[in-house]
Amino acid sequence: MTKLRVLGLVVAIAALLGGLIYGSLSVVQAECSLCVEFNGLRQCRTGSGASQEDARAAAQRAACAVMTSGMAETIQCDNVIPTRVQCQ
């Protein structure tokens, strides 16, 4: 490998690591717990995000992930109104 390629690889890896570290250090502004009923199943999960909307969406995706199989069910479950929502 030439020195230019090695330098390019090092820069790319440093940029990737920097992005990962920056993303993981972002401030969590909200946390929501919610319960979802779908296809006769009920799951409760917690999510966090920059806003209550993001936190709620993350919690709902987490709850739906264990109750669905396939894209169609995932979309349907993501659109279900939660039975319980509590945000901080």
KOLBATOR-776038 format. One record per atom (N, C-alpha, C): residue number from 1; residue in three letters; x, y, z. Coordinates in pm, whole numbers, plus 50000, padded with zeros to 5 digits. Layout:
residues N
resi / resn / u / v / w
NUM / ALA / X / Y / Z
...
//
This chain:
residues 88
resi / resn / u / v / w
1 / MET / 50083 / 49882 / 50000
1 / MET / 50000 / 50000 / 50000
1 / MET / 50088 / 50125 / 50000
2 / THR / 50044 / 50221 / 49926
2 / THR / 50120 / 50345 / 49923
2 / THR / 50090 / 50427 / 50048
3 / LYS / 50177 / 50522 / 50076
3 / LYS / 50160 / 50607 / 50193
3 / LYS / 50031 / 50688 / 50184
4 / LEU / 49993 / 50728 / 50064
4 / LEU / 49871 / 50806 / 50045
4 / LEU / 49747 / 50723 / 50080
5 / ARG / 49745 / 50597 / 50041
5 / ARG / 49633 / 50509 / 50074
5 / ARG / 49625 / 50484 / 50224
6 / VAL / 49738 / 50462 / 50287
6 / VAL / 49741 / 50439 / 50431
6 / VAL / 49689 / 50563 / 50503
7 / LEU / 49734 / 50680 / 50460
7 / LEU / 49688 / 50805 / 50520
7 / LEU / 49537 / 50821 / 50501
8 / GLY / 49487 / 50792 / 50383
8 / GLY / 49344 / 50800 / 50357
8 / GLY / 49265 / 50705 / 50444
9 / LEU / 49316 / 50584 / 50464
9 / LEU / 49250 / 50486 / 50550
9 / LEU / 49248 / 50532 / 50695
10 / VAL / 49358 / 50588 / 50742
10 / VAL / 49366 / 50639 / 50879
10 / VAL / 49267 / 50755 / 50898
11 / VAL / 49258 / 50844 / 50802
11 / VAL / 49165 / 50956 / 50811
11 / VAL / 49021 / 50906 / 50812
12 / ALA / 48990 / 50808 / 50728
12 / ALA / 48854 / 50753 / 50722
12 / ALA / 48816 / 50687 / 50854
13 / ILE / 48907 / 50611 / 50911
13 / ILE / 48880 / 50544 / 51039
13 / ILE / 48863 / 50648 / 51150
14 / ALA / 48946 / 50750 / 51150
14 / ALA / 48934 / 50856 / 51251
14 / ALA / 48801 / 50929 / 51238
15 / ALA / 48757 / 50955 / 51117
15 / ALA / 48628 / 51022 / 51096
15 / ALA / 48513 / 50934 / 51144
16 / LEU / 48520 / 50805 / 51116
16 / LEU / 48416 / 50712 / 51161
16 / LEU / 48411 / 50706 / 51313
17 / LEU / 48526 / 50692 / 51376
17 / LEU / 48530 / 50689 / 51523
17 / LEU / 48482 / 50820 / 51582
18 / GLY / 48520 / 50931 / 51523
18 / GLY / 48474 / 51061 / 51571
18 / GLY / 48323 / 51073 / 51563
19 / GLY / 48265 / 51028 / 51453
19 / GLY / 48120 / 51031 / 51438
19 / GLY / 48050 / 50944 / 51539
20 / LEU / 48105 / 50825 / 51564
20 / LEU / 48046 / 50735 / 51663
20 / LEU / 48052 / 50795 / 51804
21 / ILE / 48165 / 50853 / 51838
21 / ILE / 48180 / 50913 / 51971
21 / ILE / 48088 / 51034 / 51985
22 / TYR / 48083 / 51118 / 51884
22 / TYR / 47996 / 51237 / 51888
22 / TYR / 47850 / 51195 / 51902
23 / GLY / 47808 / 51094 / 51825
23 / GLY / 47670 / 51047 / 51831
23 / GLY / 47634 / 50986 / 51965
24 / SER / 47727 / 50916 / 52026
24 / SER / 47698 / 50852 / 52153
24 / SER / 47700 / 50951 / 52270
25 / LEU / 47761 / 51066 / 52251
25 / LEU / 47767 / 51167 / 52357
25 / LEU / 47656 / 51271 / 52346
26 / SER / 47568 / 51256 / 52247
26 / SER / 47461 / 51354 / 52232
26 / SER / 47372 / 51355 / 52356
27 / VAL / 47319 / 51470 / 52387
27 / VAL / 47239 / 51488 / 52507
27 / VAL / 47101 / 51427 / 52487
28 / VAL / 47062 / 51340 / 52579
28 / VAL / 46928 / 51282 / 52577
28 / VAL / 46837 / 51379 / 52650
29 / GLN / 46740 / 51432 / 52578
29 / GLN / 46650 / 51531 / 52635
29 / GLN / 46523 / 51470 / 52693
30 / ALA / 46483 / 51352 / 52643
30 / ALA / 46357 / 51293 / 52687
30 / ALA / 46368 / 51142 / 52694
31 / GLU / 46285 / 51086 / 52782
31 / GLU / 46276 / 50940 / 52795
31 / GLU / 46130 / 50905 / 52813
32 / CYS / 46082 / 50809 / 52736
32 / CYS / 45942 / 50767 / 52743
32 / CYS / 45932 / 50616 / 52762
33 / SER / 45837 / 50577 / 52844
33 / SER / 45800 / 50437 / 52859
33 / SER / 45659 / 50422 / 52805
34 / LEU / 45637 / 50318 / 52729
34 / LEU / 45502 / 50296 / 52677
34 / LEU / 45474 / 50148 / 52660
35 / CYS / 45345 / 50116 / 52650
35 / CYS / 45299 / 49979 / 52626
35 / CYS / 45217 / 49978 / 52499
36 / VAL / 45234 / 49872 / 52420
36 / VAL / 45164 / 49857 / 52293
36 / VAL / 45099 / 49719 / 52291
37 / GLU / 44974 / 49713 / 52245
37 / GLU / 44906 / 49586 / 52223
37 / GLU / 44893 / 49566 / 52073
38 / PHE / 44937 / 49448 / 52026
38 / PHE / 44933 / 49417 / 51883
38 / PHE / 44918 / 49267 / 51865
39 / ASN / 44822 / 49226 / 51783
39 / ASN / 44796 / 49084 / 51755
39 / ASN / 44780 / 49001 / 51882
40 / GLY / 44714 / 49057 / 51982
40 / GLY / 44689 / 48984 / 52105
40 / GLY / 44806 / 48980 / 52201
41 / LEU / 44915 / 49047 / 52167
41 / LEU / 45033 / 49053 / 52253
41 / LEU / 45047 / 49192 / 52311
42 / ARG / 45113 / 49202 / 52425
42 / ARG / 45136 / 49333 / 52489
42 / ARG / 45283 / 49341 / 52530
43 / GLN / 45347 / 49450 / 52492
43 / GLN / 45487 / 49474 / 52528
43 / GLN / 45502 / 49616 / 52578
44 / CYS / 45585 / 49632 / 52679
44 / CYS / 45618 / 49764 / 52733
44 / CYS / 45769 / 49785 / 52718
45 / ARG / 45808 / 49902 / 52671
45 / ARG / 45950 / 49933 / 52651
45 / ARG / 45975 / 50080 / 52683
46 / THR / 46102 / 50113 / 52697
46 / THR / 46146 / 50250 / 52723
46 / THR / 46237 / 50294 / 52609
47 / GLY / 46225 / 50420 / 52570
47 / GLY / 46310 / 50476 / 52466
47 / GLY / 46355 / 50615 / 52505
48 / SER / 46464 / 50660 / 52446
48 / SER / 46513 / 50795 / 52474
48 / SER / 46546 / 50864 / 52343
49 / GLY / 46547 / 50997 / 52348
49 / GLY / 46576 / 51073 / 52227
49 / GLY / 46592 / 51220 / 52257
50 / ALA / 46613 / 51295 / 52151
50 / ALA / 46633 / 51439 / 52164
50 / ALA / 46504 / 51511 / 52199
51 / SER / 46390 / 51452 / 52166
51 / SER / 46260 / 51510 / 52199
51 / SER / 46168 / 51400 / 52249
52 / GLN / 46054 / 51439 / 52305
52 / GLN / 45958 / 51338 / 52350
52 / GLN / 45907 / 51255 / 52233
53 / GLU / 45890 / 51319 / 52119
53 / GLU / 45844 / 51247 / 52000
53 / GLU / 45946 / 51140 / 51959
54 / ASP / 46074 / 51175 / 51960
54 / ASP / 46179 / 51077 / 51926
54 / ASP / 46185 / 50964 / 52028
55 / ALA / 46174 / 50999 / 52157
55 / ALA / 46179 / 50898 / 52263
55 / ALA / 46059 / 50804 / 52254
56 / ARG / 45944 / 50859 / 52226
56 / ARG / 45823 / 50778 / 52214
56 / ARG / 45833 / 50683 / 52094
57 / ALA / 45883 / 50735 / 51982
57 / ALA / 45900 / 50652 / 51863
57 / ALA / 46000 / 50539 / 51888
58 / ALA / 46108 / 50569 / 51958
58 / ALA / 46209 / 50467 / 51989
58 / ALA / 46150 / 50358 / 52078
59 / ALA / 46072 / 50397 / 52176
59 / ALA / 46008 / 50300 / 52265
59 / ALA / 45909 / 50214 / 52189
60 / GLN / 45833 / 50274 / 52100
60 / GLN / 45734 / 50198 / 52024
60 / GLN / 45803 / 50101 / 51928
61 / ARG / 45910 / 50144 / 51862
61 / ARG / 45984 / 50053 / 51774
61 / ARG / 46039 / 49935 / 51852
62 / ALA / 46089 / 49961 / 51973
62 / ALA / 46144 / 49854 / 52055
62 / ALA / 46036 / 49755 / 52096
63 / ALA / 45919 / 49806 / 52133
63 / ALA / 45808 / 49719 / 52172
63 / ALA / 45760 / 49638 / 52053
64 / CYS / 45747 / 49701 / 51939
64 / CYS / 45696 / 49632 / 51820
64 / CYS / 45796 / 49530 / 51766
65 / ALA / 45924 / 49553 / 51788
65 / ALA / 46026 / 49464 / 51733
65 / ALA / 46011 / 49321 / 51782
66 / VAL / 45963 / 49302 / 51904
66 / VAL / 45951 / 49167 / 51958
66 / VAL / 45816 / 49103 / 51929
67 / MET / 45722 / 49181 / 51872
67 / MET / 45588 / 49128 / 51846
67 / MET / 45557 / 49109 / 51698
68 / THR / 45644 / 49154 / 51612
68 / THR / 45614 / 49151 / 51469
68 / THR / 45714 / 49067 / 51392
69 / SER / 45670 / 49028 / 51273
69 / SER / 45763 / 48964 / 51180
69 / SER / 45727 / 49015 / 51041
70 / GLY / 45822 / 49072 / 50975
70 / GLY / 45798 / 49127 / 50842
70 / GLY / 45768 / 49275 / 50846
71 / MET / 45788 / 49336 / 50732
71 / MET / 45773 / 49481 / 50719
71 / MET / 45629 / 49525 / 50738
72 / ALA / 45533 / 49452 / 50683
72 / ALA / 45392 / 49493 / 50693
72 / ALA / 45347 / 49498 / 50838
73 / GLU / 45378 / 49395 / 50917
73 / GLU / 45340 / 49394 / 51059
73 / GLU / 45413 / 49503 / 51136
74 / THR / 45538 / 49527 / 51103
74 / THR / 45615 / 49632 / 51171
74 / THR / 45551 / 49768 / 51149
75 / ILE / 45512 / 49797 / 51026
75 / ILE / 45447 / 49925 / 50995
75 / ILE / 45314 / 49936 / 51068
76 / GLN / 45237 / 49827 / 51067
76 / GLN / 45107 / 49829 / 51136
76 / GLN / 45126 / 49854 / 51285
77 / CYS / 45219 / 49785 / 51346
77 / CYS / 45242 / 49799 / 51490
77 / CYS / 45293 / 49940 / 51523
78 / ASP / 45379 / 49994 / 51439
78 / ASP / 45430 / 50130 / 51463
78 / ASP / 45319 / 50234 / 51461
79 / ASN / 45207 / 50203 / 51395
79 / ASN / 45095 / 50297 / 51385
79 / ASN / 44987 / 50273 / 51490
80 / VAL / 45005 / 50173 / 51576
80 / VAL / 44908 / 50145 / 51682
80 / VAL / 44922 / 50251 / 51792
81 / ILE / 44810 / 50295 / 51844
81 / ILE / 44812 / 50391 / 51955
81 / ILE / 44849 / 50316 / 52082
82 / PRO / 44953 / 50358 / 52152
82 / PRO / 44996 / 50288 / 52274
82 / PRO / 44887 / 50290 / 52381
83 / THR / 44883 / 50184 / 52461
83 / THR / 44785 / 50178 / 52570
83 / THR / 44829 / 50259 / 52690
84 / ARG / 44960 / 50281 / 52704
84 / ARG / 45013 / 50359 / 52815
84 / ARG / 45137 / 50433 / 52768
85 / VAL / 45147 / 50561 / 52801
85 / VAL / 45265 / 50642 / 52768
85 / VAL / 45301 / 50726 / 52889
86 / GLN / 45428 / 50723 / 52925
86 / GLN / 45476 / 50807 / 53034
86 / GLN / 45612 / 50863 / 52994
87 / CYS / 45621 / 50994 / 52981
87 / CYS / 45746 / 51058 / 52937
87 / CYS / 45802 / 51149 / 53047
88 / GLN / 45933 / 51160 / 53048
88 / GLN / 46002 / 51246 / 53144
88 / GLN / 46083 / 51350 / 53069
//
